[in-house]
Amino acid sequence: MKKLHRIAQALVLTSCASAALAQAQTATQAVTPTPVHPELWPAAKSPSDFIDPKVEARITKLLKAMSLREKVGQMIQADTAAIKPEDLRDYPLGSILAGGNSPPLGAPDRSPAKPWVDTVRAFEKVAMEKRAGHTAIPLIVGIDAVHGNSNVVGATLFPHNSGLGAMHDPELMREIGRVTAAETAASGIHWAFGPTLAVPQDDRWGRAYEGYSENPAIVAAYAGPMVEGLQGKPGSKTTVQQGRVAASVKHFLGDGGTTDGIDQGDTQVDEKTLIAIHDAGYPAAVDAGTMTVMASFSSWNGVKMHGNKALLTDVLKGRMGFDGFVVGDWNGHGQIPGCTNTDCPATFNAGLDMAMAPDSWKGLFDSTLAAAQDGRIPMSRIDDAVRRILRVKFKLGLFDKARPFENKPQEMGSSEHRAIARQAVRESLVLLKNEGVLPLKTSATVMVAGEAADDIGRQSGGWTLSWQGDGNTNADFPGATSIYAGIADALKAGGGKAVLSPDGSFTTKPDVAVVVFGEEPYAELRGDVRTLEFQPGDKKALALLKKLKAAGIPTVSVFLSGRPLWVNPELNQSDAFVAAWFPGSEGEGVADVLVGGKTDFTGKLSFSWPITAAQFRLNKGDKDYDPLFPLGYGLTYAKGGHVAALGEEPGIDASMSNSSVFIADGIVAKPFNLETAPGVKQRLVDSADRQEGAIRFDWSGAGSANILGPNLKLEREANADMNVEVTYRLDKAASGPVTLSLGSGKVRIDKVLAQPGQWSKLRISLKCFANHGTYMGGIARPFSLEASAPFAISVSDMKLATDPAGAVCPE
């Protein structure tokens, strides 16, 4: 789900016209839909207690009392960053969500449970007001509780799904669902946007870690227990009063199979393959009683899922007997040909019951009301959608005002919950290599090295307090434990000692080093990669491992990642290598297995591990299946295995895949290059943290510095509110205009630059450039920095980023 980034309110308002134009220019072209044969799909059915005749009678009565305006309101969902409680008096919406970067009302984005409770109550108070002509209907409020209630400070954070798949433990998944539900309900929220039932087939996909496995059987085995953990078993109390929340299995359908691993792309497979692989988890989820299903951004053979009636209505609601409601993804309806974010009758006619319209809710409400009034959306379809939504609200207990879990702050990060997460960490670790260095002796002196060693945000990954999981510090995770802290506690208890040394320096040689490194946190878009090589072009972790090996120190690598990556050089430099995935808040779980040997490794790969960086689609059963470590691989202390020296040629040029980093530490990143006009000189200077880590540009008169490279397509990034981030130091202020161009769109930046002499960041939204004329569907000339008079600036980094703090849209 794409999250609304908080940028200047004026930018949000002025972006509507250009966003609509961009969608019209780039929308998927209408194609002939692939025929669907519902009888070929597995039959399923929402549990027998899902429809209660007494409740249905109450819904019928409500439908008769509700105005058309109120019915349409139930079908629209807005984001906390783009709506105020008082707006509900004029626009009686049925749902609110809080996106990954969207804060509670009047509080920071990174907030504990109480501000979230207060936010839900503020919206609910207006929704339930007694006023003339108003039918009071409770709201359903959702959040991305995707590895625990991960948007709320103090919550228990579980490993991401790619790690949980390695546990092969469906019953523990049920407990993880129960804990997630309890901590979500304790935050006042009724609905978790999960679990993801994608079956990732291409590990370049930035959401691969949201999938449990490449193997559809594992996904199918996990789907029911996770839904039952969140909601309770069919026939039990599935209400917020009992600490349960609605599940939302996602993303229906085929998001894990898109061509080239592109998020929001096209899954080009026949119907038989779509059923066998990508539908694997949905029948079990429906049978378990999932209350909601989220439609996918992706297409199937060219047809956007948000507009695919054959699959949403005929298969999901028909053949699979799903009686809950279908919710859209972040403005996903706007990608249907002929639709925009603010106008899309087609999505409701296809079977979507509630559109996620975070910042477009007002326009979509007005256009949907007009479509209902003139018959473009039949009343029967509207009444069916509203009935399904009200059914879930009744089943979830939302018509009961009592909220006892909101008065249980002790549920957040409780010792019981953290113990379950710690168990999940232990069971998810996969030992790939061990040349006798593990387990660590409890009496040893252990250096714990690497940038991620004492960083809870790094070990937790994306969808953690922010959409991309960036900007976090250990202070944001009260009660959590870093991997270093867990190892230190375990060694201290056994008479040993841990020494933290991120850069691997030491005065007294340790007995062994544990090096914690891996991917930076990410979510979709930023997480999409074109090669599976780890750290292409910047081998910091490898350099650290080589340094320790040269010093004769036995080395254990703890690798943090959302997916298998090509790490042959790092494996060669390691005496032991552990795939730890993104383990979440309980770093002690790593120490439980590494230290002492009382707990053995049990994790087995649920994704095949590549032998080259070019093995993007590496799935057991494929023709020419040739992994380094196959599906199901995992060593133990009881049964180890030697890994011979590995080849270190990645098999693909990583630089050609880069489309988001333009300058890094003063070096222009390939495949881009720098061109300067005669009036502009360049030289390397020191950055804030690195010798010769920046480029200084000096203008003696009119001229430009240009970053050139391959054609860029940034529609998805613009729709996700990403920005251009420049880390710079103004060395000499200009006496005339200075402009920055992205393609044909040009903005003036001299008035928004910081004072000379200080390192700062300039963030300009991609939508801002679109407003100034950039066509995001094809940018032939990426960036141009122009000045007409003497001017000097140093730039250390320039990239696409998601952090919205301080973003501007200059004139």
URDA-V819233 format. One record per run of one state. SS is the DSSP state (H for helix, E for strand, - for the rest). FROM is the first residue (numbers start at 1). LEN is the number of residues. If there is no record, write none. Layout:
<<SS FROM LEN> <SS FROM LEN>>
This chain:
<<- 1 8> <H 9 18> <- 27 11> <H 38 3> <- 41 7> <H 48 3> <- 51 2> <H 53 13> <- 66 2> <H 68 7> <- 75 1> <E 76 4> <H 80 3> <- 83 2> <H 85 5> <- 90 5> <E 95 4> <- 99 14> <H 113 15> <- 128 12> <E 140 4> <- 144 17> <H 161 5> <- 166 4> <H 170 16> <- 186 5> <E 191 2> <- 193 3> <E 196 1> <- 197 11> <H 208 3> <- 211 5> <H 216 16> <- 232 8> <H 240 3> <- 243 3> <E 246 1> <- 247 1> <E 248 5> <- 253 2> <H 255 3> <- 258 1> <H 259 3> <- 262 4> <E 266 2> <- 268 3> <H 271 8> <- 279 3> <H 282 6> <- 288 4> <E 292 4> <- 296 3> <E 299 2> <- 301 2> <E 303 2> <H 305 3> <- 308 1> <H 309 11> <- 320 5> <E 325 3> <- 328 4> <H 332 4> <- 336 4> <E 340 1> <- 341 2> <E 343 1> <- 344 1> <H 345 6> <- 351 3> <E 354 3> <- 357 4> <H 361 13> <- 374 5> <H 379 17> <- 396 8> <H 404 4> <- 408 1> <H 409 3> <- 412 3> <H 415 14> <- 429 1> <E 430 5> <- 435 5> <E 440 1> <- 441 4> <E 445 5> <- 450 6> <H 456 5> <- 461 13> <H 474 3> <- 477 4> <E 481 1> <- 482 1> <H 483 11> <- 494 3> <E 497 5> <- 502 10> <E 512 7> <- 519 14> <E 533 1> <- 534 6> <H 540 11> <- 551 3> <E 554 7> <- 561 5> <E 566 1> <- 567 1> <H 568 5> <- 573 3> <E 576 4> <- 580 6> <E 586 1> <- 587 1> <H 588 7> <E 595 1> <- 596 13> <E 609 1> <- 610 19> <E 629 1> <- 630 5> <E 635 1> <- 636 18> <H 654 4> <- 658 3> <E 661 4> <- 665 2> <E 667 2> <- 669 4> <E 673 4> <- 677 3> <E 680 6> <- 686 8> <E 694 6> <- 700 3> <E 703 6> <- 709 3> <E 712 1> <- 713 2> <H 715 5> <- 720 3> <E 723 10> <- 733 5> <E 738 5> <- 743 2> <E 745 4> <- 749 10> <E 759 7> <H 766 6> <- 772 7> <E 779 1> <- 780 3> <E 783 5> <- 788 3> <E 791 11> <- 802 6> <E 808 1> <- 809 3>>
